[in-house]
Amino acid sequence: MKLAGKIALLGLVALPLIAAGQTPPAPTYNSTITGFNSVTSFINVIVGGWIFWLLMVFVVIFILYAAFLYLTSGGDPEKTGKAKGVIIYAVIALAVALLAKAIVAIVTSALNS
């Protein structure tokens, strides 16, 4: 094995050991809700963050599923109709996710002003 290969192999072996020796900073948790700012930030994290991205994942999965149904329908009107229905529900889920994000932003700005 050439010298460059040995150095690369040594780096691959040593890199996890170097990373394991690092200590991450201690996490800070704020578990108390003290006012509207805490409540609105909590709601913003749950609705604006988690639920929004969960709905985005479902939208992508349903669009891929509808594409699969459409491609495997073979021209059957019933199967293409089912694929179109799934796409409509995916678009509705996308609209709900965007509205949820917008409503949280509007309520947060109204409560903070």
N, C-alpha and C positions, 0 to 999 in steps of 0.2 A: 504494500500500500504506500502510496506517495505521501509526502509530508503534509500536503494540503488536506488530503483525505483524513489523515490521523488527527489533524487539528480540528477539522469539522466534526469528526466523531467524538472527540473529547469535549467539544462545545455542546453537542447534543446531550451527552451524558451529564455534564456539569451544570447545564442551565436549570433543570428542575431542582437541583440541590441549592443553587444560589437563590432561586425564587422561594424555596421553602424556608430559607433563613431569614426572610424579611417578615417583620411583624406589621400587620395593618393597624391603622389608628383605631382607637376604641370608639365604638358607635355611640352616638348621642341620641337618646330617645326623649321625646317630649310627649308624655302620655297624658298631660292634663289639658283640658279645654278651658281656657280662661275668658273667652269672650267671642264676639262675632268674628274677629279675624281668625281665631283658631277654628271655629266652626266652618267658616267659609273655605278656609284652606283645606280642611278635612274633606268637605264635600267636593271641592275642586280636585283633590287627589283621587277620590273614589270615582266620582262620575266623570270628571274631565280626563282622568288618566286611565284607570283600570277598565272601566266599562267601555269607554271609547275605543281603546285598543283591542279589547275583546270582541267588540262588534266589528271592527275592521278585519280581524282575523276571520270571523265568521263570514263576512262579505266575500273575502277572497276565496274561502273554501267553497261557498255556495256558487260563486261564478265559475270556478273550475269544475264543480260538479255539473252545473248546467251545460258547460261546454262539452263535457264528456257525454252527457245525455243527448245533446244535439248531434254530436259527431257519430254516435252509435245508433241514432234513430233510423238511419237508412231511408229517410223520406216518409216515415210513418207519421201521419198528422197528429196522432194521439201522443206520441213520444216527443215530437217537436213542440207540441202545446205544453207538455209537462216541463220541458226545458225552458220555454218562455216564461212559464209561471214561476219557476225557480229564480230566473233572472229578475223578474218583477219583485219578488220577495227580497232578493239581495239588494236591489236599489232602494226598497223601502227601509231595509235595515241600515243602509248607508245614510239615508235622509234622517232617520231617527238618531243615529250616532252624531251626525253633524248638528242637529237641533239640540241634542243634549249638551254638547260642548258649547253651543252658542247661548243656551239658556243659563248655564252655569256662569259663563262670562258676564252676561247681562246682570244676573242677580248679584254676583260678587261686586261688580262695579257700582251697582245701586246701593248696596249695603256699606261699601267703603267710602262713598262720597257724602 
